[in-house]
Amino acid sequence: MNSTNCLYFSVRPFGITDFVRWSSSLAISLNASLTIATIISNAAVILTVVRFRELRTSSHLLIAFLALTDVSIGLFVQPLFIAFEILTLTRTTPACVVIVLYTVLRALFATMSQVTVLLISMEKTLAIFWPFRYRQIVRQRRIFITMAIVWCVWILVVSARFMGLETKTFRITVGVVIITCHALTGLAYVRIERLAAGHMKKIKQQLQSVSENNASWKAQVLGERKALRTTLYIIACMFLCYAPVVGVLLANIFSVYPPQYSHIMFTWADSFVYLSSIFNPAIYCMRNREFRRGCVASLVCCEQNAATSRRHEAAVTSITNVAFEMEAVGISKKSNTPVLLGQFAPFAGVSSSGIGVDVNLKLDEPLAGGALNRPSRVVWRYDY
């Protein structure tokens, strides 16, 4: 069949069979069910690193950058994937805007996740093999600069699609980057595991001989070991989730498949890649108690702030209908519609019992018994 060009993106039309329809429908359901979870979980990781100063280490900062790419997949790539699959099933002509956006953002964020994992493995390698130089080399400012450079370079590479870079050449580029990241990350952790295995017996012997006064040193050693294992689980997850897309890229580079088969292969290879975005924050929280507590606290804080905002808006909206009981000099006056000389300006604040509203009123008439013979200001506070 003849191909259709969307800018420089070649699209081959194909007939929608029952198997293609079933496969795409299942992939749409899977990604639709995981998109919200991906966004919430990775946003909680980012918010945790930002809110809690004790978690702003170099390792956790790189994890926050990984969560940033993962939350971008949930915000942009997965919704575009769903739209692309739906339009493929329902339209006879290609939706060029969706195809171009999806292809570009998929390559940008999915590959950047793999590159960020490579940087995490490099950071761990420096911490294990060169611990004294680690603190001199790895600084948070340098991490920000490195990530900015990497993002800019990869954005330029992806933007080459708009300058006429062929699909096959671009697939080769993405495949080489992913395979290189896998290879370097694997080599780094093979070295780390060999070193760790050689030292674990000595560490265990030292832990048994350490006195209770050095309990903090014990905790530090065990914490570093657990952090290493956590990163190893992340890398294993990346290997499993990215292996299908590497295989599909290589298969389509060296062979030409019917468009129906190619579409099904890329549909499920991409879906496996997006699964890593939900697995990564789950691994952080399961393996790191501080992260787990921080994520829970961040989610609870967001819910409390939203509830407080809703309560405050409701109180300000209905405050003019509140029956006021005014007490002055032992004499009270009740009114459902108090007369104001000045502006009615409720002010929200925090009190010991929660959120409150201060109401400033000016009375335009003296109270009963002549207790007040000129306009007076009376302030009440309503806690709710």
Secondary structure, DSSP 8 states (H G I E B T S, - for coil): ---EEETTEEE------HHHHHHHHHHHHHHHHHHHHHHHHHHHHHHHHHH-GGG-SHHHHHHHHHHHHHHHIIIIIHHHHHHHHHHHHH-SS--HHHHHHHHHHHHHHHHHHHHHHHHHHHHHHHHHH-HHHHHHH--HHHHHHHHHHHHHHHHHHHHGGGGT--HHHHHHHHHHHHHHHHHHHHHHHHHHHHHHHHHHHHHHHHHHH--GGGHHHHHHHHHHHHHHHHHHHHHHHHHHHHHHHHHHHHHHHHS---HHHHHHHHHHHHHHHHHHHHHHHHHHHHH-HHHHHHHHHHHHHHHHHHHHHHHHHHHHHHGGGS-EEEEETTEEEEESS---SS----EEEEETTEEEEEEEEE-SS--GGGS--S--EEEEEEE-
